[in-house]
Amino acid sequence: MDIRIVYSIQDVVGKTIKELGYKFEEINEDIIDFRYEKGDVIVVFSRHESSSKIPSLTVHYPGNPTDKTMGGEAKKLGIAFPSLLTSIYREIRKINTDIEKAIEATHHGPTYQHVPIIFVEIGSSKEYWENKELVKTLIEATLRGIEKYKDIECENKIVGFGGTHYTPYFSLLAEKSCLGHIISKYYLAELSNEVILQTVNNTIEKIDTVMFDNVNFKIREKIVNVLANYELNFKFR
């Protein structure tokens, strides 16, 4: 499989990667709204920003679950690759640092591509974006995850609904299961049927389980009904 590793020279982390001498694909576009589509899979290194400025290492898929967009198209999810994202995340978890490590819920663009995209991010301030030792450590963990993804254990391939943006519950499930799209609780009330269907259709590996993390009954019932024709296990927490 042709897995392309990409960074943007507009991005602070991209500049750090270039200074480190890695020969990845360089783009000169906004990291959340680019149109690069070479290869079978795209892994993107970028900065992570948050108002809290909490140091973090995160992975996630792109997508805009509602009309509120951050790059890309409204109500459009990217293509997921559960075993690859989870393999990368498991290697990141092994990094010997107290920095928070998480699978984020699906958010921001781009959404134009027809191949899977996985974001690998470092946050949440310039101090970390420009830390060459930390960026190098994250890159090497990601490369190990890419190398190992075909051999990892996936008890289930899960789509998640509910929980917070940093998905502590779903991140924990990644120890044994592989994760597709995760839609945080902040979007659930506005989810269209089309986006619900995209959570299980926009993936190159078959989803077998839908997990709900503290989702109220009315929304949960809607999602189950929309996905009723699929062969899925529905689990509730």
Secondary structure, DSSP 4 states (H G I P E B T S, - for coil): --EEEEEETTSHHHHHHHHHT---EEE-S-TTS-----SSEEEEEEEEE-TT---EEEEE--EESSS--SSS-TTEE-BB-HHHHHHHHHHHHTSSS-SEEEEPPS-S-----SSBEEEEEEEESHHHHT-HHHHHHHHHHHHHHHHHGGG---S-EEEEEES-TT-HHHHHHTTTSEEEEEE-TTTGGG--HHHHHHHHHSBSS---EEEEES--HHHHHHHHHHTTTS--EEEE-
